[in-house]
């Protein structure tokens, strides 16, 4: 956007982002039940996302997911920080790698988890997921939220 300040361009982007979210107001079917079941079982649920803070806040609000996650660790415009954020969770929550599980939907999530020594469960229920790429990495793939819930709570 030539001749537009970064602050103005950012405001325009976030307005458009929130407006686009009007078409996506609910998480995938079963996700709220899964989050509640994990909470009911005493599982602490953190959120790691590549999104920045402001877009993360918009998505959580628009999807009705505020209050489920603590802590929330967001991305960086400089580089992928998911491995760093997983390692930070291990340190700040005083966890061993086998006490933390990561749910992601991309090969980059698997790589970040592997680098941190954490198991990654691959959420493959989105129409946009690249299932072949996940399977090439021998991912622990779940094609439905219900299947993942069964695995996590067993």
Number of C-alpha atoms within 10 A of each C-alpha: 7 6 6 9 10 11 9 10 14 12 12 11 13 14 13 11 14 16 12 11 16 11 9 13 14 16 14 13 12 13 17 17 13 18 18 14 15 16 14 10 10 9 12 15 17 16 16 24 19 17 15 13 15 10 16 19 16 17 21 17 15 19 17 14 16 13 8 17 16 12 14 16 23 20 17 14 9 6 8 15 18 23 21 15 21 25 20 15 20 18 12 10 12 10 13 12 17 10 10 19 16 18 19 19 21 17 20 14 22 25 16 23 26 13 15 18 17 22 20 22 21 24 22 21 16 12 7 8 15 13 20 9 12 21 13 9 11 10 18 16 20 18 13 16 19 15 12 21 18 10 11 13 11 6
